[in-house]
Amino acid sequence: MPEFLQQAKPHCLYFAGFITDKEQVKRDIALIKKNYGNDVRFHIFDCESKNVNSTKGKPGFEGILEFTGSEIAAKGEKFVREEARKLGEALLHVGINMVFAPCFDLDLGSSIISGNGRSYSANPDVAFQMSDAFAEELEKLGIRTIAKHFPGHGSADGDSHLGTVYADPNTFDIELKPFVKSLEKKA
């Protein structure tokens, strides 16, 4: 077995269906830490925007990500940062230290992206600016982020959770731009 796998630590991903309220998450994480110490490295939520948000409708998480990605972007970068900070502070309070977010995908008509209000924009520069600001604010608080999803998802003709989808090869170059800009910034 490769060395890096021998040293890998497990993580816990919390799905919205198993979350009852903010205090329950806090208790669960405390119990995991008590039983496993630092062996569980990451406690992860999926929190992109209004419709893909592990905190949605859960007591104690009111006022967190109540807007779609495009609604957040329309209010500007300052608002994006405020939303990310509110989310980050709530997650830190319970012990979450990683999120599947932000969504770098472009809003190009995909039912899984456009239909769920996940993308910030069809414009790659705006999508990058807003996604990058969201990630920066969370990372300032010590929460790691995982950019979602992948180039091509914004034009996919269906839900990739349910089966094979077709991504328009003519949009690949434009869909790649926010991801490339993010990688270049971090390099």
VOLODO-171387 format. One record per residue (C-alpha): residue number from 1; residue in one letter; z, x, y. Coordinates in nm, 2 decimals, padded with zeros to 4 digits, m for minus. Each point is the difference from the previous one (the first is absolute). Layout:
# VOLODO-171387
- NUM	a	Z	X	Y
...
END
This chain:
# VOLODO-171387
- 1	m	00.00	00.00	00.00
- 2	p	m00.09	00.14	00.35
- 3	e	00.30	00.14	00.19
- 4	f	m00.05	m00.25	00.29
- 5	l	00.04	m00.29	m00.24
- 6	q	00.31	00.14	m00.15
- 7	q	00.16	00.02	00.35
- 8	a	m00.13	m00.35	00.11
- 9	k	00.26	m00.26	00.08
- 10	p	m00.03	m00.37	m00.05
- 11	h	m00.03	m00.25	00.28
- 12	c	00.07	m00.37	00.03
- 13	l	m00.26	m00.24	00.14
- 14	y	00.14	m00.33	00.12
- 15	f	m00.23	m00.30	m00.04
- 16	a	00.04	m00.30	00.24
- 17	g	00.06	m00.24	m00.29
- 18	f	00.31	00.18	m00.10
- 19	i	00.16	00.03	00.35
- 20	t	00.23	m00.28	00.10
- 21	d	00.14	00.14	00.33
- 22	k	00.08	00.32	00.19
- 23	e	00.35	00.04	m00.14
- 24	q	m00.12	m00.03	m00.36
- 25	v	m00.24	00.29	00.05
- 26	k	00.27	00.20	00.16
- 27	r	00.23	m00.07	m00.30
- 28	d	m00.27	00.07	m00.26
- 29	i	m00.08	00.34	00.16
- 30	a	00.37	00.09	00.03
- 31	l	00.04	m00.08	m00.37
- 32	i	m00.31	00.21	m00.10
- 33	k	00.14	00.29	00.21
- 34	k	00.34	m00.04	m00.17
- 35	n	m00.15	00.00	m00.35
- 36	y	m00.28	00.25	00.05
- 37	g	00.10	00.21	00.30
- 38	n	m00.29	00.18	00.16
- 39	d	m00.21	m00.04	m00.32
- 40	v	m00.18	m00.30	00.16
- 41	r	m00.18	00.16	00.29
- 42	f	m00.19	m00.28	00.17
- 43	h	00.09	m00.36	00.06
- 44	i	m00.33	m00.17	00.10
- 45	f	m00.10	m00.33	00.17
- 46	d	m00.36	m00.13	00.06
- 47	c	m00.01	m00.08	00.37
- 48	e	m00.33	00.00	00.18
- 49	s	00.00	m00.32	00.21
- 50	k	00.09	m00.37	00.00
- 51	n	m00.17	m00.09	m00.33
- 52	v	00.08	00.32	m00.20
- 53	n	00.36	00.06	00.07
- 54	s	00.29	00.03	m00.25
- 55	t	00.24	m00.12	00.27
- 56	k	m00.19	m00.32	00.08
- 57	g	00.22	m00.31	00.00
- 58	k	00.30	00.19	m00.13
- 59	p	00.34	m00.06	00.17
- 60	g	00.11	00.30	00.21
- 61	f	m00.36	00.11	00.06
- 62	e	m00.09	m00.26	00.26
- 63	g	m00.23	00.12	00.28
- 64	i	m00.16	00.27	m00.21
- 65	l	m00.38	00.02	m00.01
- 66	e	m00.07	m00.36	00.11
- 67	f	m00.36	00.07	00.09
- 68	t	m00.32	00.09	m00.17
- 69	g	m00.14	00.35	00.05
- 70	s	m00.26	m00.12	00.25
- 71	e	00.26	m00.20	00.19
- 72	i	00.22	00.31	00.02
- 73	a	m00.29	00.22	00.11
- 74	a	m00.11	m00.25	00.27
- 75	k	00.34	00.05	00.16
- 76	g	m00.06	00.38	00.02
- 77	e	00.14	00.32	m00.12
- 78	k	00.34	m00.04	00.16
- 79	f	00.05	m00.33	m00.19
- 80	v	m00.11	00.16	m00.32
- 81	r	00.26	00.27	00.05
- 82	e	00.27	m00.26	00.08
- 83	e	m00.09	m00.19	m00.32
- 84	a	00.01	00.31	m00.21
- 85	r	00.34	00.10	00.15
- 86	k	00.15	m00.34	m00.07
- 87	l	m00.12	00.01	m00.36
- 88	g	00.12	00.36	m00.04
- 89	e	00.35	m00.07	00.13
- 90	a	00.03	m00.31	m00.23
- 91	l	m00.12	00.20	m00.30
- 92	l	00.22	00.30	00.07
- 93	h	00.30	m00.24	00.02
- 94	v	m00.04	m00.09	m00.36
- 95	g	m00.12	00.34	m00.13
- 96	i	m00.38	m00.04	m00.02
- 97	n	m00.16	00.34	00.07
- 98	m	m00.37	m00.05	m00.07
- 99	v	m00.25	m00.27	00.07
- 100	f	m00.34	m00.09	m00.13
- 101	a	m00.15	m00.01	00.36
- 102	p	m00.17	00.01	00.23
- 103	c	m00.34	m00.16	m00.08
- 104	f	m00.28	00.24	00.11
- 105	d	m00.27	m00.23	m00.14
- 106	l	m00.25	m00.16	00.24
- 107	d	m00.04	m00.37	00.04
- 108	l	m00.35	m00.03	m00.13
- 109	g	00.02	m00.34	m00.16
- 110	s	00.18	00.08	m00.33
- 111	s	00.20	m00.30	m00.12
- 112	i	00.29	00.23	m00.11
- 113	i	00.01	00.18	00.34
- 114	s	m00.14	m00.24	00.26
- 115	g	00.12	m00.32	m00.18
- 116	n	00.35	00.13	00.00
- 117	g	00.01	00.14	00.35
- 118	r	00.08	00.35	m00.12
- 119	s	m00.23	00.21	00.21
- 120	y	00.05	00.09	00.36
- 121	s	m00.37	m00.01	00.09
- 122	a	m00.36	00.04	m00.10
- 123	n	m00.03	00.29	00.24
- 124	p	00.09	00.32	m00.18
- 125	d	00.15	00.16	00.31
- 126	v	00.23	m00.30	00.07
- 127	a	00.10	m00.02	m00.37
- 128	f	00.09	00.37	00.00
- 129	q	00.19	m00.02	00.33
- 130	m	00.21	m00.30	m00.10
- 131	s	00.06	00.12	m00.36
- 132	d	00.09	00.35	00.12
- 133	a	00.25	m00.14	00.26
- 134	f	00.16	m00.22	m00.27
- 135	a	00.03	00.30	m00.24
- 136	e	00.13	00.23	00.28
- 137	e	00.29	m00.24	00.09
- 138	l	00.11	m00.04	m00.36
- 139	e	m00.02	00.37	m00.07
- 140	k	00.21	00.07	00.32
- 141	l	00.27	m00.20	m00.17
- 142	g	m00.03	00.19	m00.33
- 143	i	m00.20	m00.26	m00.19
- 144	r	m00.30	00.13	m00.18
- 145	t	m00.33	m00.19	00.02
- 146	i	m00.28	m00.04	m00.25
- 147	a	m00.34	m00.09	00.17
- 148	k	m00.17	m00.29	m00.15
- 149	h	m00.23	m00.07	m00.17
- 150	f	m00.32	00.20	m00.03
- 151	p	m00.34	00.02	00.16
- 152	g	m00.21	m00.29	m00.10
- 153	h	00.28	m00.25	m00.04
- 154	g	m00.08	m00.16	00.34
- 155	s	m00.34	m00.11	m00.12
- 156	a	00.09	m00.08	m00.36
- 157	d	m00.14	m00.34	m00.12
- 158	g	00.32	m00.11	m00.17
- 159	d	00.36	00.08	m00.10
- 160	s	00.02	00.33	m00.19
- 161	h	00.33	m00.13	m00.15
- 162	l	m00.20	m00.26	m00.19
- 163	g	m00.30	00.19	m00.12
- 164	t	m00.29	00.22	00.09
- 165	v	m00.13	m00.02	00.35
- 166	y	m00.31	00.12	00.19
- 167	a	00.05	00.21	00.31
- 168	d	m00.30	00.03	00.23
- 169	p	m00.13	00.36	m00.02
- 170	n	m00.15	m00.04	00.34
- 171	t	00.34	m00.02	00.17
- 172	f	00.16	00.28	m00.19
- 173	d	m00.04	00.26	00.28
- 174	i	00.16	m00.22	00.26
- 175	e	00.28	m00.11	m00.24
- 176	l	00.08	00.36	m00.07
- 177	k	00.06	00.09	00.37
- 178	p	00.36	m00.12	00.04
- 179	f	00.11	00.18	m00.31
- 180	v	m00.18	00.32	00.09
- 181	k	00.15	00.00	00.35
- 182	s	00.34	m00.04	m00.15
- 183	l	m00.05	00.29	m00.23
- 184	e	m00.14	00.22	00.28
- 185	k	00.30	m00.08	00.22
- 186	k	00.24	00.10	m00.27
- 187	a	m00.19	00.32	m00.09
END
